Amino acid sequence: MSPSSGQRKHVPQRSCVICRRVLPKRDLTRIVISQGEGLILDSSGKLAGRGAYLCERLSCWESAAHGDALGKVLSYRLTDKDRQVIASHGVEQRPHLINDSIHD
């Protein structure tokens, strides 16, 4: 059946590795560990490598940058440079990220 004949199209779901909320894959940012390149923010969601997802909550980006949960999920030891990439992405996206105090 096609989606136009009354059946809804499947929407892939993923969970944020920090807060564990399950959301549509498109609403999350994928972080990939790629051989030779290390940590990459994968906006396409299709890069090869071990990946994990973060939601739009600012606290999740801060926890990922400063904690160990993301590294454990990726089976990868985050370097200071990796943590800086994650933290700077959170700062750059701050106007678009959700402040937890407003949406909890």
Residue pairs with C-beta under 8 A, 6 or more apart in sequence:
1 7
3 9
11 24
11 25
12 24
12 25
13 22
13 23
13 24
13 25
14 22
14 23
14 24
14 25
14 28
14 53
15 21
15 22
15 23
15 53
16 23
16 28
16 53
16 54
16 55
16 57
16 60
17 52
17 53
17 54
17 64
17 69
17 70
17 73
18 54
18 55
18 57
18 59
18 60
18 63
18 64
18 67
18 69
18 70
19 55
19 57
19 59
19 60
21 55
23 55
25 45
25 53
26 45
27 55
27 56
28 53
28 54
28 55
28 56
29 41
29 42
29 43
29 53
29 54
29 56
29 89
30 41
30 42
30 43
30 45
30 47
30 51
30 52
30 53
31 39
31 40
31 41
31 42
31 51
31 52
31 53
31 54
31 64
31 70
31 74
31 86
32 39
32 40
32 41
32 42
32 47
32 48
32 49
32 50
32 51
33 39
33 40
33 49
33 50
33 51
33 74
33 75
33 76
34 40
34 47
34 48
34 49
35 49
38 79
38 81
38 82
39 76
39 78
39 79
39 82
39 85
39 86
40 47
40 49
41 85
41 89
42 51
50 74
50 75
50 76
51 74
52 70
52 73
52 74
54 60
54 61
54 64
54 70
56 93
56 96
56 97
56 98
57 97
57 98
57 100
57 103
58 90
58 94
58 97
58 98
58 99
58 100
59 100
61 86
61 87
61 89
61 90
61 93
61 97
62 87
62 90
63 69
64 70
64 86
65 83
65 84
65 86
65 87
65 90
66 83
66 87
68 78
70 78
70 86
71 77
71 78
78 86
90 97
